[in-house]
Amino acid sequence: MKIRLSLFHCWHGRRWLWLSLGRYAAMRYTMRHLLLAAVILSLTGCDHRHSIGGGFELRQSESWNPDGHPGTFLYYNGKEVWHQVAWGYPDPPEKFCHDGIFVFESPVPDTDGRNNYGISPQLYAIRASGPPVLISQRIIGQPLRGSRIYSVENSSVTENGVRVEFEYWVDENHEVMKTNDVSWSDVANWVQEAEHSSPELSTPLGSYRLLP
């Protein structure tokens, strides 16, 4: 099913800036969180916690996040390391944890303390306490905030890694789906590269690294 986002653009210097209301993305992401919450509750009862291996744990919040969306937090060894997590379907979150690295979908936080649902969700990878590394940009080979808007439609686990389906807007009227397979070794190399060369991007919701 294709739903057209409300987009408009303006000329700024020598590049196009795409702006999106992101209502559909926010609604879709909220539904994923509600499903995630249901799974956690079914697995853990009233505890609202679910261990996924490698020291990682998902915890369902009793209240919603400040931007009005449900919160499923990622913890590592008892410490909160990220504020909002979803994963691909139908694979369980344990399948996305490999050799100490957890791969997950999450919205992109902005500096105003809210998530930018116009370009969300995206794919992240985190080792230990992080910070997480946003790897979508490296996978698809396009700037996250460039002239092409894209977001993760779905992610799943393959025999050797992760398969990512992107909803990719060629322009404001044309959308295509792009599928990319990423190996676990690629993910590990990207996380290592980011840890050594990518600066942390700080937001009120948390810090992350962005691979060019």
N, C-alpha and C positions, 0 to 999 in steps of 0.2 A: 504494500500500500504506500502510495506516495502522497505526502502532504507538503504543500508548498509553504515555506516560511515567508514571513513578511520581511522583505529585504529592501534596502535602498542604499545608494552609494553617493559619495560626494568626492570631488576632486580636492586633494590636499597636497600641495607641493607637486611632486612628480609621481605620486602613486595613488591608487584607489584604496579607500577605506570602506570595508563592508560592515554594515551595522545590522544587527538582527534583533528582533523582539524575543525570539527563542521560546515562545510559549509552548510549542509542541515538544521541544527538547526537554523542557522542564517537566511537562506532564508525563512524558515517557520515562524520564528518570525517576520521578516520584513513584510510578507503578513498579519499577524495578526494585526500589527500596522497600516497598510494601511486600513484595514477593520475598525479598531477602529476609525481612523481619519475620515473615511467616515460617520460612525454612528454619531460622535460628530458634524460634519458639518451638517448632515441632521436634527439633533435635535436643533442645536443652530444657524444655519446660519453662519454668518461671525464672530461670537463672539468667536468660538473655545473653548468654555467652556461648561461643562456639570455637573450639581450638581447631586450627587448620594445619598445624605442624610448623616446624622450623622456628618455634618460639612465638609464632603469630596467633592472634586471637581476634575474632570479630565480636563486638559487643553492641547490642541494640540499645539505643538511648530511650529513656523513659519519656523524653520530650523531643520536640522537633528543633532543628537547627535555626539560628537567627534569621536565615533567609526564607523560612517557611517550608522547609522540606525535611522529611524524616532523616534521622542520623543513624548510620551504622558505622561505628568507629573501628579503626584498626589499632590493635595494641601489639607491642612486642615486649616480651618478658615483663608484662604488667604495666608498661608505660604506653600512653596514647601516642601514636606516631602519625595518624592521619584521620581527618574528620568525617569523611564520607566515602563509602566503598560500595561497589556493586561488582558483579562478575558475570561472565558469559553463561549462556544457558544452552543445553541442559546440564552441562558439567558442573559438579559441586566445586566449591572454592578450594578444597584440598588439592584438586588436580592442577590448580594454577600456582602451587607452591613447589619449587624445584631447586634443589641444592642451595637452600637458604635464601632464595629469592621468591617473592610473591608478586604475581602479575594481576592487576585489577583495573577495572574501569572506575572513573571518578570524574566529577565536573572540574572545570578549571577555575580556581579561585582568582578573584580580582583584588586590587589594592583597596577597594572600598569596603571590603569585608563580606562581600557576597560572591556567589558563584556565577560565572558567565555561562548561562545555559545556551546562548546562541552558538557557542563552539564546543558544546559538551554533549555527552561525555567523551573523554579521551582515555588512552591506555597508559598506565604507569607500571613501573617495576620498582620494588624496594628491597634492599638488603638490610637485615638487622633493623636498627632504629632509624635508618634513612639519613637524610630526607629522601622521599620518593623521586624517581626520575620519570618525567613525562617523555615517553618514547614514540608517541604517534607521529610526531614531526619527522623523526628519522625513518620510520617505517614507510610513510607515504611520500616522503621527499618533497614536501611543500611546507612553507612557513605557516605556523599555526594561525597567525593573525595577518595573513597575506590576502591576495586578491581571490583566493579560492577557499570557500568555507567547507569544512569537513568535520565529521564527528564519527565516533564508533557506533555502528548499528548493532554489532554483536561480536563476541569473541568466544572461541572454543579451543579445546585442547586437542592437539594432534599427537602422533606417535613421538615426534621429535621436538615439539614446541607448541606454539600458539598460532591459531588462524584468526585474523582480524578482518571483519567486514566494515568498510567505511561507507558512509553516506556522503557523497562528494558532489558539490555543486559546481558545475563547469561555469555557469553564470547564474544570474538570478532566476532564470526560467528553466534551466536544464540540470537535472540531477541524475547521477549514475551511481552504481555500486561498484566499489573496488575491493577486491579480496587479496590479502597478503598473508603468506605463511612466514613465520619467524621462528628460527630455531632457538632452543634453550641456550646454546653457546653464543648466539648473537645477543640475546638478552643479557647474559652475564658480561659479555664484552662491553656492551653499551653502558651498563651500570658502572663497571670499572672505569670506563672512559669519563663518565660524568663525575664520578667521585674525585677524579684527578684534574679535570679541566673545565668543568661547567660551574659557574657561580650559582649560589643559592638565590632564588627569587623569593623574597619575603612578602607575605600577605598576612592580614589579621587571622585568616583561617589556617595558616600553616605555610611552611617553606617547602619549595621543591626545586629540582634542577630540570633544565630544559636542554635537550640535545639539539644542536643545529642540524 
